[in-house]
Amino acid sequence: MGMIDNDMAFLRKYQQKMEIKMRENEITVVQYWRDRLEKLISMKPEGIASLQLEMKKLSNMMKNRMEMLKKELK
């Protein structure tokens, strides 16, 4: 029974470490996109069209990144 308890304790500890690492990674990703958005917000576009163009670029960057991540999962 002691071996099973040790295995369960190891698994719980490993799971906690993985959850912490996933949260850290999520924070990093959200911070990156937040920085990109703040850069977009701080711009002084000449009009709506240039702002829309920059928003489209940001959207495309996000789309490309998601596609790359999905390919890596396969």
N, C-alpha and C positions, 0 to 999 in steps of 0.2 A: 504494500500500500504506500510505503514511503517514496518509492520510485515514481509512482503516479502523481503524488503530491508535488514532488520536485519538478516533474514535467509540466504540470499545470502552472506552477509558480513561474517557471521559465517562460511558458507561453504567454502568461498574463504580462510579465515584465517586457517581453519582446513586443507584444501588441501595444503596450503603452508607449514604448519607444517609437514604434512605427506611427502611431497617432500623432505624437509630438512632431516627428519629422514631416508628416503630411501637412500639419498646421503651419509649420515653419515655411514649407514650400509654398503653400497657399498664400501666406503673408507676402512672400517675395513676389509672387506673380501679381497679386492685387496691387502691391506697391508699384510695380513696373507700369501697369496700365493706368494707375492713378497719376503717376508722374507724366505719362504721355497725355492724359486728358488735361492735366493742369497746364502743360505746355500749350495745348490747343486753346484753352481758355484764356491764357495770357496773351495770345496773339492779337494783333490789331489788324484784322482783315479789312480790305478795302470795301467789301460788300458781302452779301449773303453767299454769292457764288463761290468766292474763295474760301469762305468758312465751310461750306458744304463740301468742297473739294478736299479740304484737310480732314474733315470728318469721314469722308469716304476712304481716304488713305488709311486712317486709323482703323476703320472697320475692316478693310481688306487685310491689314496686318494681323488683326485678331482672327479673322477667318483662316488665313494661311497658317497661323500658329496652331489653331485647333486641328486643322487637317493634318499637320505634321505629327501632332501628339496622337491623333487617332491611328495614323499609320504605324507609329511606334508600338501601339498596343497590340497590333495584329501579329 
